[in-house]
């Protein structure tokens, strides 16, 4: 990593740092790049797939998720 660039970024105010992070993330997303999954993340994803395959009807609709989130926000 170029430490000079990092040092320059650290001199920015928080608002500008956030803008820089967003711009960098948008650039990364253009290339469909993603960090590799950790072993723990892979294990958890595998566990969730197995659970879903064993209980395919145990799901919550997107509408239910949104309603629950709205209820929590309004409390």
PyMOL commands that set and color helices and strands:
alter all, ss='L'
color gray80, all
select helices_A, chain A and resi 3-10+14-30+39-54+62-74
alter helices_A, ss='H'
color red, helices_A
deselect
rebuild
show_as cartoon
